[in-house]
Amino acid sequence: MSSPARGISWEERADLVVVGGGVAGLTAARTASLRGLTVLTVSKGGATDTATQYAQGGIAVVGDAVTDSVDSHVADTCEAGAGLCEEDAVRSIVSGGRDAVAALTDLGAVFDRGRDGTVSRTREGGHSTRRIIHAGGDATGAEVQRALGAAGLPVLFDSSAVRVLTDARGVTGVLADSPRGLGVIHTPAVLLATGGLGQLYACSTNPPGATADGIALALDAGAAVADLEFVQFHPTVLFTPGGLGRRPLISEAVRGEGAILVDANGDSVTAGVHPRGDLAPRDVVSRAIASRLRELGHDHVYLDARHLPGFAQRFPTVTASCLEAGIDPREQLIPVAPAAHYSCGGVVTDVDGRTAVPGLYAAGEVARTGLHGANRLASNSLLEGLVVGERAGAAAVERADLRVEAVDAGRRALPSAPRELVQQLMTGNASVVRDGAGLEAVAGALDAAPRTVPEGQTALEDTALTLTAAALVLAAGARTESRGCHTRSDYPETSDEWRRSTHVRLRDGELELLQPQLTGVL
């Protein structure tokens, strides 16, 4: 154990520490607890400060065997993933969807039903059929968060994981900063369920806490990350002049129900771009909008939902966001533009959440299981959080008999730039469309950032954002093609030579790009 000189003011013990309180973390915590493990969750915000809380669309899960199948869901996922999905992982996770939703329903989650009493399903971009179940119209995430949060397991709120501690056997604990000061939680297993990295950009659908904490923790612990260059930009985020920070998204289900994307001239944005038009995969729609905006010199397009009956009842969250911005979607066009939404890459894991570091697990958006490839299929995120979260919670049992004593051996100094600078650099040079010169500019600026040992939550977040931004642009600079969410204006074509994942790790405090790994499906 660390000496008092290191400032350690408290200690705890647990069989599993979960970092993050969204769908993946809560599912894992409940699963592990039911198997007899003592679980402690570390959450730097409150009970609902998660990306799960804001998820609108729903959960993609195979429904009627007559109109849908696992094979169909797998095919749609792999098509959206642009050749980088790992088909075995896709099939494994998709196949677990029904049981995961059934478990959630048993906890009390209530999903919307039609007049015939069956669960309602909608269609979103990239899906070949209506397989998206939803709750509260467009408040699915909030219902999932409510149902899972009712388990009442112990949580350290307003607390940050500073470092995952390890020895030769793997994980031994977590160094955490809480209102009680700096402390150590002795544990043989840690699950990273920290969500995404949306705060790398000036405008995002993610909550303020989405600062890539899990990526930084994993890299520091010795795990690899992969495919960080594939950041999905949601094509339809409510646009307001000067709007920065977290912006309300206009659910893809709005287009699934028949809303139409048009420009300021009333012309279709996606006509002739893709056979599915406005319901093309998100990367296609985002690029089409970005191209039209450059062509017209505008900063937003519009979503026309005026003809949809019962809009306010079907989409109460969207309606409330629009009305707050002074827009009545039942009578006015909704101004929209792309914004950072979801990280398709992350910490490399198997389908049970295991990383290469014994005792370190990851699930949810922070993880890269092979499900999403180069572009996440709509509403596969809550599905993945439920399925892999449960599996990771169960997998942690394998470490339960280990007796560990965590030692804080000190922390390395890492580059840390002010987040405003990181957001400016990333928004200007690593957004929907990138090029080599812009990526090099970001890399150079981040490399020049001073190295510090972060103290306090803000400093920890800034360091995580800086490290993750550097890893992202390293991978994006190396990928000399356009594929999925990653569009290079200087390399506009997709290359068969790049049908592979980019893996990055931290060695001796420096990021390095590992030999690319062939993956995906042809």
RAFEN-V734042 format. One record per pair of residues at least 4 apart in sequence whose ideal C-beta (glycine too) atoms are under 6 Angstrom apart, sorted by the first residue. I is the first residue (numbers start at 1). J is the second residue. If there is no record, write none. Layout:
BEGIN
I_J / I_J
END
This chain:
BEGIN
2_6 / 2_8 / 2_408 / 6_408 / 7_182 / 8_182 / 8_184 / 9_181 / 10_180 / 10_183 / 11_184 / 12_185 / 13_186 / 14_38 / 14_40 / 14_185 / 14_187 / 15_37 / 15_38 / 15_400 / 16_32 / 16_37 / 16_39 / 16_189 / 16_396 / 17_40 / 17_174 / 17_185 / 17_187 / 17_190 / 18_25 / 18_28 / 18_29 / 18_41 / 18_191 / 18_193 / 19_42 / 19_161 / 19_192 / 19_194 / 20_25 / 20_193 / 20_194 / 21_25 / 21_41 / 21_43 / 21_50 / 22_50 / 22_51 / 22_52 / 22_195 / 23_52 / 23_144 / 23_382 / 23_385 / 24_193 / 24_363 / 24_364 / 24_385 / 24_389 / 25_193 / 26_148 / 27_386 / 27_389 / 27_390 / 28_191 / 28_389 / 28_392 / 28_393 / 29_39 / 29_41 / 29_153 / 30_151 / 31_390 / 31_393 / 31_394 / 32_37 / 32_39 / 32_393 / 32_396 / 33_39 / 33_153 / 35_397 / 37_400 / 39_153 / 40_154 / 41_155 / 42_156 / 42_159 / 42_161 / 42_176 / 43_155 / 43_157 / 44_160 / 44_209 / 45_49 / 45_209 / 46_157 / 47_149 / 48_53 / 49_207 / 49_209 / 51_195 / 51_206 / 51_207 / 52_141 / 52_144 / 52_145 / 53_141 / 53_142 / 53_145 / 54_141 / 55_140 / 55_141 / 55_382 / 56_138 / 56_251 / 56_317 / 57_124 / 57_251 / 57_252 / 57_253 / 57_379 / 58_132 / 58_133 / 58_134 / 58_140 / 58_379 / 59_133 / 59_379 / 59_382 / 59_383 / 60_131 / 60_132 / 60_379 / 60_380 / 60_383 / 61_97 / 61_101 / 62_68 / 62_70 / 62_73 / 63_68 / 63_121 / 63_131 / 64_68 / 67_129 / 68_72 / 68_129 / 68_131 / 70_94 / 70_95 / 73_94 / 74_90 / 74_91 / 74_94 / 76_126 / 76_127 / 76_128 / 76_377 / 77_90 / 77_377 / 78_85 / 78_521 / 80_126 / 80_281 / 80_375 / 80_377 / 81_85 / 81_373 / 81_374 / 81_375 / 82_374 / 82_375 / 82_483 / 82_484 / 83_499 / 83_520 / 84_373 / 84_374 / 84_519 / 84_520 / 85_90 / 85_373 / 86_370 / 86_519 / 87_521 / 89_351 / 89_369 / 89_370 / 89_371 / 90_94 / 90_371 / 91_95 / 92_351 / 93_371 / 93_384 / 93_387 / 96_100 / 96_387 / 97_383 / 100_386 / 100_387 / 104_109 / 104_147 / 105_109 / 107_147 / 108_147 / 109_143 / 109_147 / 111_119 / 111_133 / 111_135 / 112_120 / 112_134 / 112_135 / 113_117 / 113_119 / 113_120 / 114_118 / 114_120 / 119_133 / 121_130 / 121_131 / 121_132 / 121_133 / 122_130 / 122_132 / 122_253 / 122_256 / 123_127 / 123_130 / 123_256 / 124_132 / 124_252 / 124_253 / 124_256 / 124_378 / 124_379 / 125_252 / 125_279 / 125_280 / 125_281 / 125_282 / 125_378 / 126_281 / 126_377 / 126_378 / 132_379 / 134_140 / 135_140 / 135_143 / 136_143 / 137_314 / 137_315 / 137_316 / 138_251 / 138_315 / 138_317 / 138_318 / 139_317 / 145_149 / 156_178 / 158_179 / 159_176 / 159_178 / 160_177 / 160_457 / 160_460 / 161_174 / 161_176 / 162_175 / 162_177 / 163_175 / 163_411 / 164_174 / 164_190 / 164_217 / 164_221 / 165_172 / 165_173 / 165_406 / 166_170 / 166_171 / 166_221 / 167_172 / 170_357 / 170_358 / 170_359 / 171_188 / 171_190 / 171_359 / 171_360 / 172_404 / 172_406 / 173_184 / 173_185 / 173_186 / 173_187 / 173_406 / 174_185 / 174_190 / 175_184 / 175_408 / 176_183 / 177_182 / 184_406 / 186_404 / 186_406 / 188_359 / 188_399 / 188_402 / 188_404 / 189_359 / 189_396 / 189_399 / 190_360 / 191_361 / 191_392 / 192_214 / 192_362 / 192_366 / 193_363 / 193_364 / 194_213 / 194_214 / 194_366 / 195_210 / 195_365 / 196_206 / 196_210 / 196_343 / 196_365 / 197_212 / 197_343 / 197_468 / 198_204 / 198_206 / 198_210 / 198_340 / 199_210 / 199_211 / 200_426 / 200_465 / 200_469 / 201_340 / 201_423 / 201_426 / 201_427 / 202_244 / 202_423 / 202_427 / 203_244 / 203_247 / 203_339 / 204_339 / 204_340 / 205_234 / 205_237 / 205_249 / 205_339 / 205_341 / 206_210 / 207_246 / 211_461 / 211_464 / 211_465 / 212_464 / 212_465 / 212_468 / 213_464 / 214_366 / 215_225 / 215_468 / 216_464 / 216_467 / 218_223 / 218_347 / 219_506 / 221_357 / 221_360 / 222_357 / 223_347 / 223_355 / 223_356 / 223_357 / 224_348 / 224_503 / 224_505 / 225_347 / 225_504 / 226_345 / 226_348 / 226_368 / 226_501 / 226_503 / 227_345 / 227_368 / 227_501 / 228_345 / 228_471 / 228_472 / 228_475 / 229_472 / 229_475 / 229_476 / 229_479 / 229_486 / 230_344 / 230_345 / 230_374 / 230_484 / 230_485 / 230_486 / 231_343 / 231_485 / 232_282 / 232_341 / 232_342 / 232_344 / 232_376 / 232_485 / 233_286 / 233_338 / 233_340 / 233_341 / 233_432 / 234_249 / 234_339 / 234_341 / 235_282 / 235_285 / 235_286 / 235_289 / 235_338 / 236_250 / 236_303 / 236_336 / 237_247 / 237_249 / 237_339 / 238_247 / 238_248 / 238_250 / 238_321 / 239_300 / 239_335 / 239_336 / 239_337 / 240_325 / 243_247 / 247_339 / 248_321 / 250_254 / 250_303 / 250_318 / 250_334 / 250_336 / 252_378 / 254_259 / 254_305 / 255_259 / 255_278 / 255_279 / 257_308 / 258_308 / 259_303 / 259_305 / 260_304 / 261_269 / 261_270 / 261_278 / 261_303 / 262_266 / 262_302 / 262_304 / 263_267 / 263_269 / 263_292 / 263_301 / 264_298 / 269_288 / 269_289 / 269_292 / 269_301 / 270_277 / 270_278 / 270_288 / 273_288 / 274_280 / 274_284 / 276_280 / 280_284 / 280_285 / 281_375 / 282_286 / 283_375 / 283_484 / 283_485 / 286_338 / 286_432 / 287_487 / 289_301 / 289_338 / 290_432 / 290_433 / 293_298 / 300_335 / 300_337 / 302_333 / 302_335 / 303_334 / 303_336 / 304_333 / 305_311 / 305_329 / 310_314 / 311_315 / 311_329 / 311_330 / 312_319 / 315_319 / 322_327 / 322_329 / 322_334 / 327_332 / 328_332 / 329_334 / 338_432 / 342_376 / 343_365 / 344_372 / 344_376 / 345_368 / 346_366 / 346_367 / 346_368 / 347_355 / 347_362 / 347_366 / 347_367 / 348_368 / 349_353 / 349_354 / 349_355 / 349_362 / 349_367 / 349_369 / 350_354 / 351_369 / 352_391 / 352_395 / 353_361 / 353_362 / 353_363 / 353_388 / 353_391 / 353_392 / 354_361 / 355_360 / 355_362 / 359_399 / 361_392 / 362_366 / 362_367 / 363_367 / 363_388 / 363_389 / 363_392 / 364_385 / 371_384 / 372_376 / 374_483 / 374_484 / 375_484 / 375_485 / 376_380 / 380_384 / 384_388 / 385_389 / 388_392 / 411_453 / 412_509 / 413_451 / 413_452 / 413_453 / 414_463 / 414_467 / 415_449 / 415_451 / 415_466 / 416_449 / 416_452 / 416_462 / 416_463 / 416_466 / 417_421 / 417_422 / 417_449 / 417_466 / 419_423 / 419_462 / 419_465 / 422_465 / 422_466 / 422_469 / 423_427 / 425_429 / 425_442 / 425_445 / 426_430 / 426_469 / 427_431 / 429_438 / 429_441 / 429_442 / 430_434 / 430_442 / 430_473 / 433_487 / 433_489 / 434_438 / 434_439 / 434_476 / 434_488 / 435_489 / 435_490 / 436_490 / 439_473 / 439_476 / 439_477 / 442_473 / 443_473 / 446_466 / 446_469 / 446_470 / 449_466 / 454_459 / 454_460 / 454_463 / 455_459 / 470_511 / 471_504 / 471_511 / 473_477 / 474_511 / 474_513 / 475_502 / 475_504 / 478_502 / 478_513 / 479_486 / 479_498 / 480_491 / 481_491 / 481_494 / 481_495 / 481_498 / 482_487 / 482_488 / 482_492 / 483_494 / 499_520 / 500_516 / 500_517 / 500_518 / 500_519 / 501_517 / 501_519 / 502_516 / 503_514 / 504_511 / 504_513 / 506_511 / 507_512
END
